[in-house]
Amino acid sequence: VFVLIYLPWAFLIRYELQVRFRHILLFWTIVVLGYAANKFMLWALNSYILTNKRLVSVEYTTIFHKKVLETPHDRILNIGYKTTGFFSSIFN
């Protein structure tokens, strides 16, 4: 996100074009920040809740679309996980 905001500003400031394209730059900055805020909210809202009777999974695919899955403990047969990426493999 920082790179997507910094590079256009740095390029236009370096060549002294920021005054001419300031509306486009501000629009681009707002779009990138809005996208980042949306992705952060979706990440923060997804959760798993473990109670003494069941496991509840709350997943948001968009801000207005929520999927809640519940299952009792006795119906859970196996649990698995998947690790992808360089850093997640190292810092398991």
Backbone bond lengths (Angstrom), bond angles and torsions (degrees), N, CA, C in turn:
res aa  C-N    CA-C-N  psi(-1)  N-CA   C-N-CA  omega(-1)  CA-C   N-CA-C  phi
1 V - - - 1.448 - - 1.527 109.35 -
2 F 1.322 116.19 -43.68 1.462 119.82 -179.81 1.523 110.74 -60.15
3 V 1.318 117.49 -41.84 1.466 121.13 -179.03 1.518 110.73 -66.68
4 L 1.339 117.46 -40.67 1.466 120.15 -179.62 1.524 112.27 -65.18
5 I 1.314 117.08 -26.80 1.464 119.75 176.97 1.525 110.73 -88.52
6 Y 1.325 117.06 -40.93 1.462 121.16 -173.03 1.530 113.04 -70.31
7 L 1.325 117.85 -44.34 1.466 120.16 -174.10 1.525 114.45 -59.68
8 P 1.335 120.52 -49.22 1.471 117.67 177.89 1.524 113.06 -62.35
9 W 1.333 117.03 -40.34 1.467 119.65 178.99 1.522 110.53 -63.87
10 A 1.324 117.63 -45.43 1.465 120.95 -178.25 1.520 110.83 -64.13
11 F 1.322 117.31 -42.05 1.464 120.89 179.49 1.522 111.44 -62.61
12 L 1.325 116.51 -48.04 1.465 119.47 -177.18 1.523 112.28 -71.45
13 I 1.312 118.22 -33.01 1.469 119.92 176.35 1.522 110.22 -70.11
14 R 1.318 116.19 -38.55 1.473 119.29 179.95 1.525 111.43 -61.28
15 Y 1.317 117.34 -40.37 1.465 121.35 -179.53 1.525 112.92 -98.18
16 E 1.316 116.40 14.79 1.468 124.19 175.40 1.531 112.88 54.30
17 L 1.318 115.24 45.80 1.469 121.31 178.78 1.522 112.29 -113.23
18 Q 1.335 117.64 5.45 1.451 120.51 -174.36 1.524 112.93 -65.20
19 V 1.337 118.08 -30.33 1.465 120.10 179.85 1.516 109.99 -70.86
20 R 1.309 116.46 -39.90 1.460 121.25 -177.24 1.529 111.78 -68.88
21 F 1.317 117.50 -37.15 1.460 121.90 -175.07 1.526 112.76 -111.26
22 R 1.319 118.27 26.33 1.461 119.96 -174.96 1.525 113.17 -65.55
23 H 1.333 118.32 -33.91 1.470 120.13 179.44 1.528 110.58 -67.29
24 I 1.313 116.38 -41.09 1.465 120.27 178.83 1.523 110.00 -67.23
25 L 1.329 116.86 -41.40 1.460 120.74 178.92 1.522 111.85 -63.44
26 L 1.317 118.28 -43.68 1.456 121.28 178.95 1.527 110.77 -65.22
27 F 1.343 116.44 -41.04 1.457 120.31 177.03 1.530 110.48 -61.72
28 W 1.336 117.06 -45.08 1.461 121.32 179.23 1.528 111.09 -61.62
29 T 1.320 117.09 -42.28 1.458 121.49 179.79 1.525 110.96 -63.42
30 I 1.321 117.50 -41.92 1.465 121.53 178.88 1.525 110.70 -66.12
31 V 1.333 117.83 -40.21 1.465 121.05 179.09 1.526 110.72 -64.15
32 V 1.323 117.53 -45.55 1.468 120.67 -178.99 1.530 110.65 -66.22
33 L 1.324 117.90 -42.80 1.463 120.13 178.23 1.526 111.43 -65.56
34 G 1.323 117.64 -37.55 1.464 120.67 176.37 1.516 112.15 -64.30
35 Y 1.329 116.84 -41.36 1.461 121.30 177.30 1.527 110.55 -63.01
36 A 1.324 116.36 -44.89 1.467 120.54 179.93 1.525 110.77 -64.71
37 A 1.318 118.03 -40.88 1.464 120.99 178.75 1.530 110.55 -64.40
38 N 1.327 117.47 -39.88 1.465 121.62 178.31 1.531 110.58 -62.97
39 K 1.326 117.54 -47.36 1.461 120.61 179.98 1.526 111.43 -63.70
40 F 1.324 117.43 -38.93 1.461 120.45 178.55 1.525 111.21 -66.15
41 M 1.336 116.67 -42.45 1.466 119.45 179.10 1.522 111.20 -63.15
42 L 1.337 117.60 -41.86 1.463 119.88 178.59 1.523 110.94 -64.20
43 W 1.321 117.32 -38.65 1.460 120.82 177.73 1.531 110.55 -66.32
44 A 1.311 117.33 -42.59 1.465 121.30 -176.37 1.535 111.88 -72.02
45 L 1.324 118.06 -30.65 1.460 120.55 -176.58 1.523 113.34 -81.69
46 N 1.333 118.92 -26.42 1.463 120.88 178.55 1.523 108.86 -69.06
47 S 1.327 115.83 130.98 1.465 118.26 -176.82 1.522 110.65 -154.55
48 Y 1.317 113.82 162.42 1.459 123.28 171.32 1.520 107.07 -119.36
49 I 1.320 115.78 134.41 1.457 121.43 179.54 1.524 107.27 -119.88
50 L 1.313 115.94 122.44 1.454 121.79 179.72 1.519 108.47 -109.01
51 T 1.324 116.19 116.90 1.457 121.02 177.40 1.523 108.63 -109.72
52 N 1.315 116.51 -177.63 1.463 119.00 179.21 1.528 112.15 -76.42
53 K 1.334 118.34 -10.54 1.460 120.72 -178.70 1.526 113.63 -115.83
54 R 1.327 118.28 -26.09 1.468 119.01 -174.36 1.522 112.09 -156.28
55 L 1.327 114.17 170.01 1.453 123.14 174.43 1.522 107.28 -112.59
56 V 1.311 116.62 128.44 1.466 122.32 -178.17 1.521 107.80 -117.92
57 S 1.326 115.99 129.08 1.460 122.08 177.24 1.525 108.12 -114.37
58 V 1.327 116.46 124.46 1.463 122.27 178.20 1.518 107.41 -114.00
59 E 1.334 116.63 116.05 1.460 121.85 -177.46 1.527 109.72 -123.47
60 Y 1.316 115.95 130.23 1.457 122.55 174.41 1.519 108.22 -107.93
61 T 1.347 117.57 120.23 1.463 120.02 174.33 1.518 109.85 -89.56
62 T 1.312 117.26 -35.55 1.465 123.52 169.25 1.525 106.19 -133.91
63 I 1.293 117.05 175.77 1.466 119.93 -178.81 1.522 110.58 -64.61
64 F 1.332 117.90 -30.68 1.462 121.26 -176.31 1.528 113.26 -102.80
65 H 1.327 118.55 7.10 1.458 121.25 -179.17 1.521 108.96 -126.75
66 K 1.330 115.67 110.41 1.460 122.22 -177.79 1.523 109.65 -118.44
67 K 1.335 115.34 137.56 1.461 120.57 176.74 1.526 107.57 -123.23
68 V 1.339 116.30 124.34 1.460 122.53 179.81 1.526 108.09 -115.07
69 L 1.332 115.44 124.72 1.459 121.28 177.53 1.521 108.34 -118.01
70 E 1.333 115.78 134.00 1.461 121.39 178.48 1.517 108.74 -125.78
71 T 1.309 116.25 141.79 1.453 120.99 174.58 1.520 109.07 -147.53
72 P 1.340 116.85 138.02 1.466 119.10 176.56 1.529 110.48 -72.13
73 H 1.328 116.11 159.09 1.460 121.16 -177.26 1.522 112.57 -60.83
74 D 1.326 118.00 -36.83 1.460 119.62 -175.79 1.527 113.11 -72.59
75 R 1.328 118.70 -11.69 1.462 121.64 178.60 1.525 112.80 -94.79
76 I 1.309 118.12 -5.07 1.467 121.22 178.62 1.523 107.67 -80.36
77 L 1.345 116.79 118.86 1.458 121.07 -177.05 1.526 112.25 -97.18
78 N 1.304 117.35 -41.44 1.461 119.79 178.84 1.525 109.09 -150.65
79 I 1.311 114.63 161.34 1.457 121.05 179.61 1.517 107.33 -131.79
80 G 1.309 117.13 133.50 1.457 121.48 178.76 1.519 110.02 -138.43
81 Y 1.301 115.05 167.00 1.456 120.06 176.27 1.512 109.58 -146.79
82 K 1.309 116.19 161.39 1.457 122.29 -178.19 1.520 108.38 -129.00
83 T 1.319 116.85 132.16 1.454 122.36 178.49 1.519 108.30 -115.06
84 T 1.329 116.61 124.72 1.458 120.97 178.55 1.518 108.90 -127.94
85 G 1.294 115.54 151.18 1.457 120.35 176.49 1.516 112.83 95.87
86 F 1.300 114.90 157.84 1.457 122.70 -176.62 1.522 111.58 -67.74
87 F 1.341 117.46 -53.04 1.457 120.80 -174.91 1.521 112.40 -69.64
88 S 1.334 117.80 -36.40 1.456 118.92 179.08 1.519 111.08 -70.01
89 S 1.318 118.53 -26.46 1.459 120.84 176.29 1.527 111.13 -74.45
90 I 1.323 116.45 -36.11 1.464 119.95 -179.04 1.528 110.46 -76.28
91 F 1.319 117.39 -46.21 1.466 121.97 -175.50 1.520 111.85 -96.71
92 N 1.313 117.29 46.63 1.445 121.66 -179.80 1.461 108.91 -65.70
